[in-house]
Amino acid sequence: MYLLNGVTGFSDEKGNPAPTVDGKQFKKICFALVTENGGEVLSFGEPKVATNFYKVNVKIFDVYFYILLNSSYSFIAFASSVEYGSIRFVDNQHLARLFSSFYCVLSSMKLNETVVFKKVRGKVILSNDNELNDGELHELFYWKPRRVGDVIFNFWD
């Protein structure tokens, strides 16, 4: 998976902020798609100081799970559990089809790809395809994520 500049939510070395998505639109879309399909939105959480994603807890098709949206790019993921520092990504083909009209739905396979990085002569080198800025690479080296999903949906402050 290609990691875009700003996907971590951190600004670049010049202080340019990461891009942002429209959280209000996401909320409307979630409520509409979930309720139209017989589900219920249980809670809606916005990004906080230590998270870079929206988190929606839903019950649909008799299953409880989460819909996550990266705060910088329109990347959506589904998770069976979300706890500080730990997300269990899952796939839901029905919801993926519904949300794919509005967002890029990431599969658990892509999100569980291993992150490979090292520090060479003071510079962080990431082997995964990316355009992350130096500030993001510094954070990545500090937090040491194991998976691509831990970069896109992170608990870094």
GROMACS elastic network, one bead per residue, 0.5 to 0.9 nm:
[ bonds ]
;  ai    aj funct       b0    kb
    1   110     6  0.61791   500
    1   111     6  0.79739   500
    1   113     6  0.78564   500
    1   128     6  0.74510   500
    1   129     6  0.67356   500
    1   130     6  0.82444   500
    1   148     6  0.74691   500
    2   128     6  0.71744   500
    2   130     6  0.51732   500
    2   131     6  0.78980   500
    3     6     6  0.86383   500
    3     7     6  0.67900   500
    3     8     6  0.89280   500
    3   128     6  0.77618   500
    3   129     6  0.63647   500
    3   131     6  0.62273   500
    3   132     6  0.66236   500
    3   148     6  0.81469   500
    3   151     6  0.84213   500
    3   152     6  0.78600   500
    4     7     6  0.55604   500
    4     8     6  0.86665   500
    4    73     6  0.85906   500
    4   129     6  0.89128   500
    4   130     6  0.59286   500
    4   131     6  0.52759   500
    4   132     6  0.59928   500
    4   133     6  0.89932   500
    5     8     6  0.79587   500
    5    11     6  0.89827   500
    5    12     6  0.83641   500
    5    18     6  0.76735   500
    5    19     6  0.89373   500
    5   130     6  0.74906   500
    5   131     6  0.50194   500
    5   133     6  0.59209   500
    5   136     6  0.81872   500
    6     9     6  0.53295   500
    6    10     6  0.59266   500
    6    11     6  0.65158   500
    6    12     6  0.75450   500
    6    17     6  0.77254   500
    6    19     6  0.65548   500
    6    72     6  0.66088   500
    6    73     6  0.83996   500
    6   131     6  0.86134   500
    6   132     6  0.65888   500
    6   133     6  0.72943   500
    6   136     6  0.74398   500
    7    10     6  0.76550   500
    7    18     6  0.72741   500
    7    19     6  0.81660   500
    7    52     6  0.84904   500
    7    70     6  0.73549   500
    7    71     6  0.78401   500
    7    72     6  0.56327   500
    7    73     6  0.65649   500
    7   132     6  0.77315   500
    7   136     6  0.86251   500
    7   151     6  0.76683   500
    7   152     6  0.58691   500
    7   153     6  0.85846   500
    8    11     6  0.86811   500
    8    18     6  0.81159   500
    8    52     6  0.67116   500
    8    70     6  0.84124   500
    8    71     6  0.85743   500
    8    72     6  0.77015   500
    8   132     6  0.83974   500
    8   136     6  0.65864   500
    8   139     6  0.87795   500
    8   140     6  0.87902   500
    8   151     6  0.60189   500
    8   152     6  0.57544   500
    8   153     6  0.74106   500
    8   154     6  0.69945   500
    8   156     6  0.85061   500
    9    17     6  0.79250   500
    9    18     6  0.55121   500
    9    19     6  0.78532   500
    9    20     6  0.84672   500
    9    51     6  0.85582   500
    9    52     6  0.57285   500
    9    53     6  0.87958   500
    9    70     6  0.84839   500
    9    71     6  0.69182   500
    9    72     6  0.61969   500
    9   136     6  0.82385   500
    9   152     6  0.86503   500
    9   154     6  0.88158   500
   10    16     6  0.89538   500
   10    17     6  0.68930   500
   10    18     6  0.59918   500
   10    52     6  0.88977   500
   10   133     6  0.87335   500
   10   135     6  0.68540   500
   10   136     6  0.59690   500
   10   139     6  0.83680   500
   11    14     6  0.76960   500
   11    15     6  0.54633   500
   11    16     6  0.53046   500
   11    18     6  0.51983   500
   11    19     6  0.89751   500
   11   133     6  0.79975   500
   11   135     6  0.67402   500
   11   136     6  0.74876   500
   12    15     6  0.53446   500
   12    16     6  0.55165   500
   12    17     6  0.68501   500
   12    18     6  0.76083   500
   12   132     6  0.85883   500
   12   133     6  0.55012   500
   12   134     6  0.65509   500
   12   135     6  0.53920   500
   12   136     6  0.71618   500
   13    16     6  0.74528   500
   13   133     6  0.72623   500
   13   134     6  0.63512   500
   13   135     6  0.56644   500
   13   136     6  0.89137   500
   14    17     6  0.88912   500
   17    20     6  0.87826   500
   18    71     6  0.89067   500
   18    72     6  0.62515   500
   19    71     6  0.79740   500
   19    73     6  0.70854   500
   20    23     6  0.86783   500
   20    70     6  0.87075   500
   20    71     6  0.56037   500
   20    73     6  0.65481   500
   20    74     6  0.88394   500
   21    25     6  0.87205   500
   21    26     6  0.84123   500
   21    69     6  0.86982   500
   21    70     6  0.78555   500
   21    71     6  0.56355   500
   21    72     6  0.54838   500
   21    73     6  0.59498   500
   21    74     6  0.64702   500
   22    25     6  0.54797   500
   22    26     6  0.64303   500
   22    27     6  0.88874   500
   22    71     6  0.83017   500
   22    74     6  0.88835   500
   23    27     6  0.61765   500
   23    28     6  0.87142   500
   23    46     6  0.76262   500
   23    54     6  0.76121   500
   23    69     6  0.87296   500
   23    71     6  0.79044   500
   24    27     6  0.51097   500
   24    28     6  0.63521   500
   24    29     6  0.86852   500
   25    28     6  0.51384   500
   25    29     6  0.61513   500
   25    30     6  0.85732   500
   26    29     6  0.51106   500
   26    30     6  0.60523   500
   26    31     6  0.85977   500
   26    54     6  0.87636   500
   26    69     6  0.80773   500
   26   102     6  0.89409   500
   27    30     6  0.51754   500
   27    31     6  0.62136   500
   27    32     6  0.85534   500
   27    44     6  0.74563   500
   27    56     6  0.84355   500
   28    31     6  0.53025   500
   28    32     6  0.60823   500
   28    33     6  0.85929   500
   29    32     6  0.51069   500
   29    33     6  0.59784   500
   29    34     6  0.82822   500
   29    99     6  0.83541   500
   29   102     6  0.84056   500
   30    33     6  0.53848   500
   30    34     6  0.58316   500
   30    35     6  0.82168   500
   30    41     6  0.77391   500
   30    56     6  0.79819   500
   30    67     6  0.84402   500
   30    99     6  0.85467   500
   31    34     6  0.54212   500
   31    35     6  0.58853   500
   31    36     6  0.82087   500
   31    39     6  0.89308   500
   31    40     6  0.77726   500
   31    41     6  0.63677   500
   32    35     6  0.55223   500
   32    36     6  0.58776   500
   32    37     6  0.85583   500
   33    36     6  0.52419   500
   33    37     6  0.63256   500
   33    38     6  0.89605   500
   33    39     6  0.84511   500
   33    95     6  0.83564   500
   33    98     6  0.71682   500
   33    99     6  0.79391   500
   34    37     6  0.53397   500
   34    38     6  0.66117   500
   34    40     6  0.61741   500
   34    41     6  0.68979   500
   34    58     6  0.76975   500
   34    59     6  0.83398   500
   34    60     6  0.68810   500
   34    95     6  0.85168   500
   35    38     6  0.50991   500
   35    40     6  0.57069   500
   35    41     6  0.75479   500
   35    60     6  0.84383   500
   36    39     6  0.72475   500
   37    40     6  0.88997   500
   37    60     6  0.74803   500
   37    61     6  0.82299   500
   38    59     6  0.89757   500
   38    60     6  0.65614   500
   38    61     6  0.74302   500
   39    58     6  0.71247   500
   39    59     6  0.55232   500
   39    61     6  0.67523   500
   39    62     6  0.80903   500
   40    57     6  0.87700   500
   40    58     6  0.56736   500
   40    59     6  0.52601   500
   40    60     6  0.63442   500
   41    44     6  0.74798   500
   41    56     6  0.71209   500
   41    57     6  0.61611   500
   41    59     6  0.65606   500
   41    60     6  0.85081   500
   42    56     6  0.74975   500
   42    57     6  0.53285   500
   42    58     6  0.52655   500
   42    59     6  0.70830   500
   43    55     6  0.80914   500
   43    56     6  0.56953   500
   43    57     6  0.51416   500
   43    58     6  0.71674   500
   44    54     6  0.75175   500
   44    55     6  0.60202   500
   44    57     6  0.65371   500
   44    58     6  0.89235   500
   45    48     6  0.85254   500
   45    53     6  0.85525   500
   45    54     6  0.55998   500
   45    56     6  0.60803   500
   45    57     6  0.83833   500
   46    51     6  0.87526   500
   46    52     6  0.87188   500
   46    53     6  0.68635   500
   46    55     6  0.65479   500
   46    56     6  0.86816   500
   46    71     6  0.87455   500
   47    50     6  0.77704   500
   47    51     6  0.53535   500
   47    52     6  0.53078   500
   47    54     6  0.52623   500
   47    55     6  0.77988   500
   47    70     6  0.87819   500
   47    71     6  0.69824   500
   48    51     6  0.51768   500
   48    52     6  0.70235   500
   48    53     6  0.80536   500
   48    54     6  0.87610   500
   49    52     6  0.79500   500
   49   155     6  0.86301   500
   49   156     6  0.82806   500
   49   157     6  0.61193   500
   50   154     6  0.78287   500
   50   156     6  0.50858   500
   51    54     6  0.83206   500
   51    71     6  0.89113   500
   51   153     6  0.73955   500
   51   154     6  0.56514   500
   51   156     6  0.61980   500
   51   157     6  0.71721   500
   52    69     6  0.86530   500
   52    70     6  0.61912   500
   52    71     6  0.54348   500
   52    72     6  0.78109   500
   52   152     6  0.79250   500
   52   153     6  0.61425   500
   52   154     6  0.58923   500
   52   155     6  0.69331   500
   52   156     6  0.78885   500
   53    68     6  0.63721   500
   53    69     6  0.53458   500
   53    72     6  0.82425   500
   53   152     6  0.83744   500
   53   153     6  0.59697   500
   53   154     6  0.74819   500
   53   155     6  0.88733   500
   54    67     6  0.80412   500
   54    68     6  0.55032   500
   54    69     6  0.50444   500
   54    70     6  0.65244   500
   54    71     6  0.66246   500
   55    66     6  0.64710   500
   55    67     6  0.59271   500
   55    69     6  0.68293   500
   55    82     6  0.85923   500
   56    65     6  0.83370   500
   56    66     6  0.53385   500
   56    67     6  0.50640   500
   56    68     6  0.64131   500
   56    69     6  0.86686   500
   57    64     6  0.72771   500
   57    65     6  0.58690   500
   57    67     6  0.65922   500
   57    68     6  0.89348   500
   58    63     6  0.80832   500
   58    64     6  0.57131   500
   58    65     6  0.56295   500
   58    66     6  0.59858   500
   58    67     6  0.75178   500
   59    62     6  0.62339   500
   59    63     6  0.53819   500
   59    65     6  0.65217   500
   59    66     6  0.86303   500
   60    63     6  0.54356   500
   60    64     6  0.66543   500
   60    65     6  0.82166   500
   61    64     6  0.84661   500
   64    80     6  0.72379   500
   65    78     6  0.72069   500
   65    79     6  0.58510   500
   65    81     6  0.66639   500
   65    82     6  0.88510   500
   65    90     6  0.89851   500
   66    77     6  0.82406   500
   66    78     6  0.56114   500
   66    79     6  0.50491   500
   66    80     6  0.62381   500
   66    81     6  0.70048   500
   66    82     6  0.75009   500
   67    76     6  0.69687   500
   67    77     6  0.59397   500
   67    79     6  0.65492   500
   68    75     6  0.81127   500
   68    76     6  0.54855   500
   68    77     6  0.51291   500
   68    78     6  0.61243   500
   68    79     6  0.75663   500
   68   153     6  0.78997   500
   69    72     6  0.86540   500
   69    73     6  0.79225   500
   69    74     6  0.65902   500
   69    75     6  0.56800   500
   69    77     6  0.66785   500
   69   103     6  0.88045   500
   69   153     6  0.80530   500
   70    73     6  0.56649   500
   70    74     6  0.63353   500
   70    75     6  0.55046   500
   70    76     6  0.67151   500
   70    77     6  0.85864   500
   70   152     6  0.65454   500
   70   153     6  0.62237   500
   71    74     6  0.76394   500
   71    75     6  0.85072   500
   71   153     6  0.87543   500
   72    75     6  0.84086   500
   73    76     6  0.88788   500
   73   103     6  0.89334   500
   73   104     6  0.88690   500
   74   102     6  0.80904   500
   74   103     6  0.52342   500
   74   104     6  0.60257   500
   74   105     6  0.84706   500
   75   103     6  0.60710   500
   75   105     6  0.59817   500
   75   106     6  0.66412   500
   75   152     6  0.82996   500
   76    96     6  0.87874   500
   76    99     6  0.80945   500
   76   100     6  0.87505   500
   76   103     6  0.63342   500
   76   104     6  0.59746   500
   76   106     6  0.59787   500
   77    89     6  0.70899   500
   77    90     6  0.78169   500
   77    91     6  0.79734   500
   77    96     6  0.87466   500
   77   104     6  0.87132   500
   77   105     6  0.59562   500
   77   106     6  0.54305   500
   77   107     6  0.70384   500
   77   108     6  0.77573   500
   77   111     6  0.84016   500
   77   149     6  0.87933   500
   77   153     6  0.88969   500
   78    88     6  0.85205   500
   78    89     6  0.57921   500
   78    90     6  0.54692   500
   78    91     6  0.62017   500
   78    92     6  0.71309   500
   78    95     6  0.89685   500
   78    96     6  0.87360   500
   78   105     6  0.85329   500
   78   106     6  0.82428   500
   78   107     6  0.83095   500
   78   108     6  0.80544   500
   79    82     6  0.67851   500
   79    87     6  0.65723   500
   79    88     6  0.53175   500
   79    90     6  0.50564   500
   79    91     6  0.77667   500
   79   108     6  0.87374   500
   80    87     6  0.77887   500
   80    88     6  0.56817   500
   80    89     6  0.63826   500
   80    90     6  0.62768   500
   81    86     6  0.79351   500
   81    87     6  0.57794   500
   81    88     6  0.53790   500
   81    89     6  0.76901   500
   82    85     6  0.81021   500
   82    86     6  0.60517   500
   82    88     6  0.66649   500
   82    89     6  0.87755   500
   83    86     6  0.51303   500
   83    87     6  0.62450   500
   83    88     6  0.89145   500
   84    87     6  0.79413   500
   84   155     6  0.66902   500
   85   150     6  0.81129   500
   85   154     6  0.72966   500
   85   155     6  0.58518   500
   85   156     6  0.86315   500
   86   150     6  0.81496   500
   86   154     6  0.89874   500
   86   155     6  0.87837   500
   87   149     6  0.82916   500
   87   150     6  0.78646   500
   87   153     6  0.84619   500
   88   108     6  0.87180   500
   89   107     6  0.81503   500
   89   108     6  0.53487   500
   89   109     6  0.87447   500
   89   111     6  0.73039   500
   89   112     6  0.78289   500
   89   149     6  0.81206   500
   90   107     6  0.75056   500
   90   108     6  0.54398   500
   90   109     6  0.88354   500
   91    95     6  0.87762   500
   91    96     6  0.77859   500
   91   106     6  0.85594   500
   91   107     6  0.61062   500
   91   108     6  0.59868   500
   91   109     6  0.88454   500
   92    95     6  0.56100   500
   92    96     6  0.59137   500
   92    97     6  0.87010   500
   92   107     6  0.88798   500
   93    97     6  0.62104   500
   93    98     6  0.87330   500
   94    97     6  0.53885   500
   94    98     6  0.65753   500
   94    99     6  0.89059   500
   95    99     6  0.59971   500
   95   100     6  0.82513   500
   96    99     6  0.52719   500
   96   100     6  0.57666   500
   96   101     6  0.89972   500
   96   104     6  0.89001   500
   96   105     6  0.60810   500
   96   106     6  0.86007   500
   96   107     6  0.89247   500
   97   100     6  0.53063   500
   97   101     6  0.73679   500
   97   105     6  0.85751   500
   98   101     6  0.63730   500
   98   102     6  0.82041   500
   99   102     6  0.55152   500
   99   103     6  0.58669   500
   99   104     6  0.78411   500
   99   105     6  0.70386   500
  100   103     6  0.50209   500
  100   104     6  0.57729   500
  100   105     6  0.58959   500
  101   104     6  0.82361   500
  106   109     6  0.82593   500
  106   110     6  0.65782   500
  106   111     6  0.68442   500
  107   110     6  0.53860   500
  107   111     6  0.63363   500
  107   112     6  0.86251   500
  108   112     6  0.58827   500
  108   113     6  0.86298   500
  108   149     6  0.83187   500
  109   112     6  0.52679   500
  109   113     6  0.65307   500
  110   113     6  0.53952   500
  110   147     6  0.89597   500
  110   148     6  0.72241   500
  110   149     6  0.76950   500
  111   114     6  0.84806   500
  111   147     6  0.65079   500
  111   148     6  0.51031   500
  111   150     6  0.77514   500
  111   152     6  0.82883   500
  112   115     6  0.88877   500
  112   146     6  0.84336   500
  112   147     6  0.52199   500
  112   148     6  0.61043   500
  112   149     6  0.61245   500
  112   150     6  0.84655   500
  113   146     6  0.83617   500
  113   147     6  0.53967   500
  113   148     6  0.55676   500
  113   149     6  0.77168   500
  114   128     6  0.84941   500
  114   145     6  0.87202   500
  114   146     6  0.57838   500
  114   148     6  0.62426   500
  115   126     6  0.76910   500
  115   127     6  0.75940   500
  115   128     6  0.64642   500
  115   144     6  0.87112   500
  115   145     6  0.68340   500
  115   146     6  0.54398   500
  115   147     6  0.50689   500
  115   148     6  0.57226   500
  115   150     6  0.88685   500
  115   151     6  0.85232   500
  116   125     6  0.85376   500
  116   126     6  0.59463   500
  116   127     6  0.53971   500
  116   128     6  0.63788   500
  116   146     6  0.79579   500
  116   147     6  0.87116   500
  117   124     6  0.69014   500
  117   125     6  0.54267   500
  117   127     6  0.57950   500
  117   128     6  0.79128   500
  117   140     6  0.86209   500
  117   141     6  0.76615   500
  117   144     6  0.87205   500
  118   123     6  0.82885   500
  118   124     6  0.57362   500
  118   125     6  0.53771   500
  118   126     6  0.67024   500
  118   127     6  0.84464   500
  118   141     6  0.77373   500
  119   122     6  0.59402   500
  119   123     6  0.53397   500
  119   125     6  0.59375   500
  119   126     6  0.87573   500
  119   141     6  0.78989   500
  120   123     6  0.52384   500
  120   124     6  0.63464   500
  120   125     6  0.69823   500
  121   124     6  0.84449   500
  123   134     6  0.85410   500
  123   137     6  0.86066   500
  123   138     6  0.84045   500
  124   134     6  0.79971   500
  124   137     6  0.60131   500
  124   138     6  0.67455   500
  124   140     6  0.85343   500
  124   141     6  0.68754   500
  125   137     6  0.77600   500
  126   129     6  0.76814   500
  126   130     6  0.75916   500
  126   132     6  0.88984   500
  126   137     6  0.76936   500
  127   130     6  0.81894   500
  128   148     6  0.87026   500
  132   135     6  0.80614   500
  132   136     6  0.58925   500
  132   137     6  0.64120   500
  133   136     6  0.53230   500
  133   137     6  0.62988   500
  133   138     6  0.87221   500
  134   138     6  0.60955   500
  134   139     6  0.86464   500
  135   138     6  0.51065   500
  135   139     6  0.63562   500
  135   140     6  0.86292   500
  136   139     6  0.50529   500
  136   140     6  0.60448   500
  136   141     6  0.86202   500
  137   141     6  0.61833   500
  137   142     6  0.85851   500
  138   141     6  0.52205   500
  138   142     6  0.62922   500
  138   143     6  0.87742   500
  139   143     6  0.60247   500
  139   144     6  0.81166   500
  139   156     6  0.78450   500
  140   143     6  0.53016   500
  140   144     6  0.55214   500
  140   145     6  0.66255   500
  140   151     6  0.75162   500
  141   144     6  0.51896   500
  141   145     6  0.80867   500
  142   145     6  0.88352   500
  143   156     6  0.71191   500
  145   148     6  0.76126   500
  145   149     6  0.85828   500
  145   150     6  0.55631   500
  145   151     6  0.64190   500
  145   154     6  0.86018   500
  146   149     6  0.84944   500
  146   150     6  0.67451   500
  146   151     6  0.84862   500
  147   150     6  0.52152   500
  147   151     6  0.69475   500
  148   151     6  0.52324   500
  148   152     6  0.64296   500
  148   153     6  0.85662   500
  149   152     6  0.50942   500
  149   153     6  0.57247   500
  149   154     6  0.77785   500
  150   153     6  0.53034   500
  150   154     6  0.52337   500
  150   155     6  0.81571   500
  151   154     6  0.55121   500
  151   155     6  0.89169   500
  154   157     6  0.89600   500
